[in-house]
């Protein structure tokens, strides 16, 4: 395993959940961690908990100028960048025919284009140090559930993007990884579970596909993957087995949705009527910060 002591690790979406947890763990191993994201107050709290080896920069991963400014600040403060973890992500809930269009598209912009922009801006510095890029994708890249069309599309795009990029930069000494966590107990998942319509829909997911794992499960495996400069990280490992059968999954999802989606579709329309399309779509603190 590689040693991260003295390495500079830039993590987007580091205010809470996986991003904050990785920052704390890697700092404990001697890394210098740069926290980049929208939730400035929360990120500063994370940096303060860590101490002098951490610093926070406020930036929206969909904003080129903000990312350029934050990256320049990181390089000026820490001297360079060795590892970039593109973790920033949001989710919305809603069916394609009724979801708020702006909320739907914001997920694509943050979760997919945000990864591309983060990597593009930081890549020259990572190449200089022959470092490592890690994009956080999801189980949703492999299993495409109803009510999650934008999230599934974005996370599948992150996987494809990372696979292409890996081949492009291998000769430059840069390694590229992609992580596929399943449902992890974070603010985003808790908020989705509390949704009056889609929380019930997710509760009906069978077996392992619907199981929520403690945050430490994700942190353990992603941390180990970063230390190995891993190509792929599955959280938990059964996600990798499932990936081998992905061509069979869409018909299975469709079959299981036949009895549950019609009622959820009706309930979604009623929820939108009661709360408005934008409010009905938003989940999590990150989503609320990103979707104005």
PyMOL commands that set and color helices and strands:
alter all, ss='L'
color gray80, all
select helices_A, chain A and resi 17-28+40-50+64-78+101-128+139-141+149-172+187-193+198-203+207-210+215-228+238-243+246-257+261-275+277-281+284-290
alter helices_A, ss='H'
color red, helices_A
select strands_A, chain A and resi 8-12+32-37+54-58+83-86+132-136+175-181+232-235
alter strands_A, ss='S'
color yellow, strands_A
deselect
rebuild
show_as cartoon
